[in-house]
Amino acid sequence: MRLGLILGEVGSGLRRNVSMVISVVLVTFISLTFVGAAILLQMQVGQMKGYWYDRAQVAIFMCTDVDTTGNCTQTAATKEQIDQVEADLNSPALKPYIEKYDYETHEQAYENFQVQFADSPIAAFVTPDVLNESFRVNLVNPDDADILIESLSGAAGVQDVSDQRGLLDGIFSVLNAASATAIGIAVLMLVAAVLLIATTIRLSAFSRRRELGIMRLVGASNRFIQTPFILEGVFAALIGSILAGAGIVAIVQFFVQGTLVNTLGTTTTLVGLSDALVVVPVLVVVGAALAAASASVAISRYLKV
Amino acid sequence: MIRFDSVSKAYPGTTRPALNNVSLEILKGEFVFLVGASGSGKSSFLRLILREESPSKGAIHVLGQHLNSLSSRKVPYFRRNLGVVFQDFRLLPNKNVFDNVAFTLQVIGKSRGFIQEAVPDALKMVGLAGKSNRYPHELSGGEQQRVAIARAVVNKPAILLADEPTGNLDPATSAGIMTLLERINLGGTTVLMATHDAGIVDQMKRRVIELISGQIVRDERQGGYQTQAIPVQEFGSYAGEVAP
């Protein structure tokens, strides 16, 4: 009886305020889509970090006959200098940070170069001896790269110590900026959505003020009076957040897994449908919670006895 | 039943209190008229009993509840023991007579079975048994007020508050309403009625409480509407006083 009555009130409230309800639906839809996009971008950054940091190495480049940068004076690193660097890598000071390391000779560097630049005319001009020999070091924790850079940059015969993660930072900063922008827009839109829900509920309460007055007069409990209004706001926001969830799934399915995968190929991992399905319940809960909170604040003015 | 102990009520921003040091007691089963000019504090008095307002000073007890310390969460449950009738009926225009009366029971969570029994009883009691499918705009003023009374008493309240229930009605219709209120009173319900209608008060010969500027100036058993504070002045005596 009571549940039916409350749902009836919700239905009549929604019908009476159709245009406001539609605008609430649209605003929550758009704002939560931005929230979802921001979450997905962060997931993408996390996945790329996981993927690339495992593969990223610290490279210690040894001098060649033509280098003048670093500690080089146009003489190739001697056998002693190379052994010294290797001894340093095995020393107790550095060993705990290092998972494994490989040594890349001129010939290996040349082969890799030929593969990498096979289509480029530059491949024809390069000879093995102008390519640096290098130690390729995998660290236990990629964040410790600075330790290696500091301790080996000054060593004799070392041209440069570089952390390959630095190359990825540019990509990550672009993704982070996009994610921050999405969050910024989402916050603005959410503020608009919350205010719009509050206004809608006030309008709805105003159009039913006779009923509200009588309800208060005859002793309807506050919970009974406010529940239909809160449900009204939650219902509108739920439709919006479900649309946003569908939008996020569609973006991942058709844009990321469709277009982006075709363009980027297998060069990196991308967020997939399972990530999108994690985001959807978050959006629904956020939408419903915000609507319930703003509706109950909006209606509280009508409950003062 | 209702007890006021030195109750004062001042609204914010006014210097003159709406009620000033009012003390009285109304017993179970009494029929009390509350008379006084507009602005004398009658409505404030009723609002205080309903706990729509809290007193600035003094204590109010209604139905064994100390209203000053009643938490706002409990106010709705307290009000279920009171029935209220207004001058402007306050019916819901989009609900028919039956639904208007049933609404009050629905919103306090009564069962469908209870509503199906209680509403026809209440409508029969006020003499509208055959009009339960009518809408308020299809009824006369007197009939609308009867619907409002049915709504007020359908939950069998211990106290019925009536704020000028005959204010919009002609004398014959008013008499019908008064008969109805009297019958409700005979059933054991305490009735407290604010009114300007001298004829009704004089005819009923019930307890009369008169307010002037927020103070009780008269509390009379079987009183009339005529006041002692402002004696009705004859033209001749008035002229005689001015020019002795």
Interface residues (C-beta under 8 A of the other chain):
Chain A: M1 R2 L5 R210 E211 G213 I214 M215 R216 L217 V218 G219 A220 S221 N222 F224 I225 K304 V305
Chain B: L50 R51 E52 S72 R73 V75 P76 Y77 F78 R79 R80 L82 V84 R90 L92 P93 F103 T104 Q106 V107 I108 G109 S111 R112 R151 N155
